[in-house]
């Protein structure tokens, strides 16, 4: 609907609803700006008490079921309720866990070690090997198969009596010398490139058989032997035990060459 009125006619003649805005070309009606009307409509005083609304925290609101002011609850509350007891229990469990981890457990471990202390020597010298395996007959520094009459000997240098401190008769059948297999000896898995050896040292070439230590020197396929022609073994006591001085005795057999010539033994 569109209607236009002039100043000579009254608004009751044709107007039947809505706001009446007389048109007068000689007098413009003021039109409120949007900003000023919104500011007047929603402007609030800095003091909440002048808003015409109860903002007191002690006032219960119908749509706020969480906040129900109750002096009895607020002033006379007790921690002895299910929620308080569960909170205290949780704190107690955390405290006892920390106390056990950093005080009780280390203290108990130290006391247990003191009570179970033993004079047994290092496990890697004649007892349990590095992989925690125990031999059928545990080795000692002096082999039990060593005859009694050779456990003392007169020094060929100054005739002093010498006492046997270590022996290995290699009587136990099927011993191997891979890393961790033996408490004293260990076969290397390497090429002795420093002297440009022709063989690769492989632990499977060293074992005990018929009461002897066998070290086999064999020809091998180069493609299966690190591109080297021969394979043999070298056993050492590196990081096992140290010998600082004395007399060493050994009994061994060297393989003879099939043809005439000199062999190379090292």
C-alpha positions in Angstrom: 0.0 0.0 0.0 1.2 3.4 -0.8 -0.6 6.6 0.4 0.3 10.2 0.1 -1.2 13.0 2.2 -1.1 16.7 2.0 -1.3 19.3 4.7 -4.9 20.3 3.9 -6.5 17.0 4.8 -6.8 15.5 8.2 -5.3 12.1 9.0 -8.8 10.8 10.0 -10.2 11.1 6.5 -8.3 8.2 4.9 -5.9 6.9 7.5 -6.9 3.7 9.1 -3.8 2.3 10.6 -0.1 2.8 11.0 1.9 6.0 11.9 0.8 9.3 10.4 3.6 11.3 8.9 2.3 14.6 7.6 4.0 15.9 4.5 5.0 19.5 4.5 7.4 20.5 1.8 8.3 23.6 3.8 9.1 21.8 7.0 11.3 18.7 7.1 10.6 16.2 9.9 13.7 15.1 11.8 14.7 11.5 11.2 16.5 9.8 14.1 19.9 8.3 13.2 20.4 4.5 13.8 23.3 5.0 16.1 21.5 7.5 18.4 18.3 5.4 18.6 20.2 2.2 19.5 22.4 4.0 22.0 19.3 5.4 23.7 17.5 2.1 23.7 20.4 -0.1 25.1 22.5 2.3 27.1 23.1 1.0 30.7 24.3 2.8 33.7 27.7 1.8 35.1 25.9 0.8 38.3 24.1 -2.6 37.9 21.7 -1.7 40.7 20.2 0.9 38.4 19.4 -1.6 35.6 16.1 -2.5 37.0 17.2 -6.1 37.5 18.2 -7.9 40.7 21.9 -8.8 40.3 22.5 -9.9 43.8 24.3 -13.3 44.2 21.9 -14.2 46.9 18.9 -14.1 44.6 17.7 -17.5 43.3 16.8 -17.5 39.6 14.1 -19.8 38.2 16.2 -20.7 35.2 19.4 -21.2 37.0 19.1 -24.6 38.8 22.9 -24.9 39.5 23.0 -21.8 41.6 20.6 -21.9 44.5 21.7 -19.8 47.4 21.3 -21.6 50.6 22.9 -20.2 53.8 22.7 -23.6 55.4 24.7 -25.2 52.6 27.2 -22.3 52.1 28.1 -21.8 55.8 27.9 -25.2 57.4 29.4 -27.4 54.7 31.6 -30.3 55.8 34.4 -32.2 54.0 33.1 -35.4 55.4 30.9 -36.2 52.5 31.3 -38.7 49.6 32.9 -36.1 47.4 35.3 -34.8 50.0 36.3 -38.3 51.1 37.0 -39.4 47.5 39.2 -36.3 47.0 41.2 -37.0 50.2 41.5 -40.6 49.2 42.9 -39.7 45.8 45.4 -37.3 47.3 46.5 -40.0 49.8 47.0 -42.6 47.0 49.2 -40.1 45.0 51.2 -39.2 48.1 51.8 -42.9 49.0 52.8 -43.8 45.5 55.4 -41.0 45.4 56.7 -42.0 48.8 57.0 -45.7 47.8 58.7 -44.9 44.5 61.3 -42.6 45.8 61.8 -43.7 49.4 60.4 -47.1 50.5 61.4 -49.0 47.3 65.1 -47.8 47.3 65.3 -48.4 51.1 63.9 -51.9 50.8 66.2 -52.7 47.8 69.3 -51.6 49.8 68.4 -53.5 52.9 67.6 -56.7 50.8 71.0 -56.4 49.1 72.8 -56.1 52.4 71.0 -59.1 53.9 71.6 -61.3 50.8 75.2 -60.2 50.3 77.6 -62.9 49.2 81.3 -63.4 48.8 80.8 -64.9 45.3 83.0 -63.3 42.7 82.0 -61.8 39.4 79.6 -63.8 37.4 81.7 -63.5 34.3 84.7 -65.3 35.8 83.8 -68.9 36.1 80.1 -68.9 36.8 77.2 -67.4 34.7 78.1 -66.2 31.2 77.0 -62.9 29.7 73.7 -64.5 28.4 72.9 -65.8 31.9 73.5 -69.4 31.0 74.9 -71.8 33.6 77.1 -74.6 32.4 76.5 -78.2 33.4 79.7 -78.1 35.5 80.5 -74.5 36.3 84.0 -73.5 35.5 86.4 -72.2 38.2 89.6 -70.3 37.6 91.4 -73.6 38.0 89.8 -76.4 36.0 88.7 -79.3 38.1 90.2 -81.7 35.5 93.7 -80.3 36.0 95.8 -83.0 37.8 96.9 -82.2 41.3 100.6 -82.8 40.6 100.8 -79.8 38.2 99.1 -77.3 40.4 102.4 -76.3 41.9 105.6 -75.9 39.9 109.1 -74.7 40.5 110.1 -71.6 38.5 112.7 -72.3 35.8 114.1 -68.8 36.4 114.7 -68.4 40.1 113.5 -71.8 41.5 110.6 -70.2 43.4 107.5 -72.2 43.9 104.7 -71.1 41.6 101.0 -71.8 42.3 98.6 -72.5 39.5 96.1 -69.6 39.2 94.2 -70.5 36.0 93.8 -73.6 33.8 91.5 -74.9 31.1 91.8 -78.5 30.0 89.0 -78.3 27.4 87.7 -81.7 28.5 84.0 -80.7 28.3 82.6 -81.9 25.0 80.9 -79.5 22.6 82.0 -76.2 24.0 81.5 -73.2 21.7 83.0 -69.8 21.9 80.5 -67.4 20.4 80.2 -64.1 22.3 78.5 -64.9 25.6 79.0 -68.7 25.4 82.1 -69.0 27.6 83.2 -67.2 30.7 86.9 -67.0 29.6 87.3 -67.4 25.9 85.6 -65.7 23.0 86.0 -66.3 19.3 86.1 -63.2 17.1 84.1 -62.7 13.9 86.3 -60.5 11.8 89.1 -60.2 9.2 92.5 -59.5 10.6 93.2 -56.9 8.0 96.1 -55.3 9.9 98.4 -58.2 8.7 96.4 -58.8 5.5 95.4 -62.3 6.5 94.0 -64.6 3.9 91.3 -66.0 6.1 88.1 -64.8 7.8 87.9 -65.6 11.5 84.6 -67.2 12.3 83.4 -68.4 15.7 82.0 -71.6 14.3 85.5 -72.8 13.5 86.4 -73.2 17.2 84.9 -75.9 19.5 85.9 -78.7 21.9 86.1 -82.3 20.8 87.7 -85.4 22.3 89.2 -83.4 25.2 90.8 -80.9 23.0 90.2 -77.4 21.6 89.8 -77.6 17.9 90.5 -74.6 15.6 89.8 -75.5 12.0 91.5 -73.8 9.0 89.6 -74.5 5.8 89.3 -73.3 2.2 86.0 -71.6 1.6 84.0 -70.2 -1.3 84.8 -66.5 -1.6 81.2 -65.5 -2.1 80.2 -67.2 1.1 83.2 -66.0 3.1 83.4 -62.2 2.9 85.3 -62.5 -0.4 88.2 -64.3 1.3 89.7 -67.7 0.3 90.1 -69.3 3.8 88.2 -69.4 7.0 89.6 -70.1 10.5 89.1 -69.0 14.1 90.8 -66.9 16.7 89.8 -67.1 20.4 90.8 -64.4 22.9 90.3 -63.3 26.5 89.7 -59.7 25.7 87.5 -58.1 28.4 87.4 -61.5 30.2 90.4 -61.7 32.4 94.0 -60.3 32.5 97.3 -62.0 33.0 100.1 -59.7 34.2 103.0 -62.1 34.5 104.1 -65.6 35.3 104.6 -68.9 33.4 102.3 -70.0 30.6 102.2 -73.7 29.5 100.2 -75.1 26.6 100.0 -78.4 24.8 99.0 -78.2 21.1 99.2 -80.0 17.8 99.9 -78.2 14.5 98.5 -79.4 11.2 101.2 -80.5 8.8 101.2 -79.4 5.2 100.3 -82.1 2.7 103.1 -81.1 0.4 106.7 -80.3 1.2 107.2 -76.8 2.3 107.0 -74.6 5.4 103.8 -73.9 7.2 102.7 -70.5 8.6 101.7 -70.6 12.2 100.7 -67.5 14.1 
